[in-house]
């Protein structure tokens, strides 16, 4: 995955966490929130004054401390950011069995600052494409909204390779 690693921290899935990452080149940003029961990754846009945020889209990441999907989605390549290959399995049933163990959470922005990925334990779990108004995740939940998201939500290796 090519891009800029903007957040890199350990956290225990199912424990409260709120992380923001804003593009320095435009008004877009992302927020990851784990409230202890559910985790979502949000696409946001700052207003002109920079004081408020509008939520453009939300992607479900997990319920009850385990990440969605069997093993995440692997992509090709990887420099200057998070590797998509060879990471710990941290999703699906195995992820739920690991509840209580620390995971590595990374937020990676593309070099053009118009795409952003959420990477957990070396696996991409969600991507926002601000240019094309796309939000992609493993579970494809929730369905696309009428405000911003267009098209299919399925996160695949092809989508990751195309965007990063």
C-alpha positions in Angstrom: 0.0 0.0 0.0 1.5 3.3 -1.1 0.8 6.4 0.9 1.3 8.2 4.1 0.9 6.5 7.4 -0.9 9.1 9.5 -2.0 7.1 12.6 -0.3 4.0 14.0 -1.3 2.8 17.4 -2.1 -0.2 19.5 -5.6 -0.7 20.8 -7.7 -3.5 22.2 -10.8 -4.0 20.1 -13.9 -3.5 22.2 -12.3 -0.8 24.3 -13.3 2.8 23.7 -11.2 4.6 21.1 -11.7 7.7 19.0 -9.1 8.6 16.4 -9.2 11.4 13.8 -7.0 11.9 10.8 -7.4 14.9 8.5 -5.9 15.5 5.1 -3.5 18.5 5.1 -4.3 19.2 1.4 -8.1 19.4 1.4 -11.1 19.5 3.8 -11.5 15.7 4.0 -10.8 13.5 7.0 -11.7 10.2 8.7 -12.7 9.2 12.1 -12.4 5.7 13.7 -14.6 5.1 16.7 -14.9 2.0 18.9 -17.5 2.7 21.6 -16.9 -0.7 23.3 -19.7 -2.5 21.4 -19.4 -1.4 17.8 -16.7 0.2 15.7 -17.2 2.4 12.6 -14.9 4.2 10.2 -16.4 7.6 9.1 -15.6 9.8 6.1 -16.0 13.5 7.2 -15.6 16.9 5.7 -14.6 20.1 7.6 -16.8 23.1 7.0 -15.3 26.3 5.5 -14.6 27.7 9.0 -12.9 24.5 10.1 -15.0 24.3 13.3 -17.5 21.6 12.3 -17.6 18.3 10.6 -20.1 16.8 8.3 -20.3 13.0 8.2 -20.3 11.9 4.6 -20.3 8.1 5.1 -19.9 5.4 7.7 -18.5 1.9 7.4 -19.2 -0.8 9.9 -15.9 -2.5 11.1 -17.1 -4.8 13.9 -19.5 -5.7 16.7 -18.3 -6.9 20.1 -14.6 -6.6 19.8 -13.9 -8.6 16.6 -13.1 -7.2 13.1 -15.4 -8.1 10.2 -14.5 -10.6 7.5 -12.7 -13.9 7.5 -9.1 -12.6 7.2 -9.4 -9.0 5.9 -8.5 -8.2 2.4 -5.0 -8.5 1.0 -3.6 -6.1 -1.5 -0.4 -6.0 -3.6 2.7 -4.0 -2.9 3.5 -2.0 0.1 5.8 0.9 0.8 5.6 4.0 2.9 2.5 2.7 4.7 0.9 -0.4 6.0 1.6 -3.8 4.5 -1.4 -5.7 3.3 0.5 -9.0 3.3 1.6 -11.3 6.0 -0.2 -9.6 8.9 -1.8 -11.4 11.8 -5.2 -12.8 11.2 -7.4 -10.5 13.1 -10.9 -10.9 11.8 -13.9 -13.1 11.7 -14.1 -15.8 14.3 -10.3 -15.8 14.9 -10.6 -12.0 15.7 -13.4 -12.6 18.1 -11.4 -15.3 19.9 -8.6 -12.7 20.2 -10.9 -10.3 22.0 -8.9 -8.6 24.8 -5.6 -8.8 22.9 -4.0 -5.6 21.5 -4.3 -5.0 17.8 -2.3 -2.6 15.6 -4.5 0.1 14.0 -3.2 2.2 11.1 -4.8 5.0 9.0 -3.1 5.4 5.7 -3.8 8.3 3.2 -3.0 8.0 -0.5 -0.3 10.2 -2.0 -3.0 12.5 -3.6 -4.8 12.8 -0.2 -8.1 11.7 -1.8 -8.2 8.1 -0.5 -7.9 6.8 3.0 -7.6 3.2 4.4 -8.2 1.7 7.8 -5.7 -1.2 8.4 -6.0 -3.5 11.4 -3.2 -6.0 12.1 -1.8 -5.6 8.6 -5.2 -6.2 6.9 -7.2 -3.5 5.1 -10.7 -3.3 6.5 -12.1 -0.2 4.9 -11.3 2.4 2.3 -12.8 5.8 1.4 -12.3 7.3 -2.0 -13.2 11.0 -1.6 -12.8 11.8 -5.3 -15.2 9.1 -6.5 -17.5 9.3 -3.4 -16.9 5.6 -2.6 -16.8 3.8 0.7 -15.7 0.1 0.8 -15.5 -2.4 3.6 -15.5 -6.2 4.0 -19.1 -6.6 5.2 -20.6 -4.1 2.8 -22.6 -2.7 5.7 -24.4 -0.4 5.9 -25.8 -0.1 2.4 -24.7 3.0 0.4 -26.3 6.2 1.5 -28.1 8.8 -0.6 -25.9 11.6 0.6 -22.5 10.7 -0.7 -21.7 7.0 -1.5 -22.1 5.8 -5.0 -22.0 2.2 -6.2 -20.8 -1.1 -4.7 -19.3 -1.2 -1.2 -17.4 -4.5 -1.5 -13.8 -4.2 -0.5 -11.6 -6.4 -2.6 -7.9 -6.7 -3.3 -8.7 -5.2 -6.8 -10.3 -2.1 -5.1 -7.3 -1.6 -2.9 -4.8 -2.0 -5.8 -6.8 0.5 -7.9 -7.0 3.1 -5.2 -3.5 2.7 -3.7 
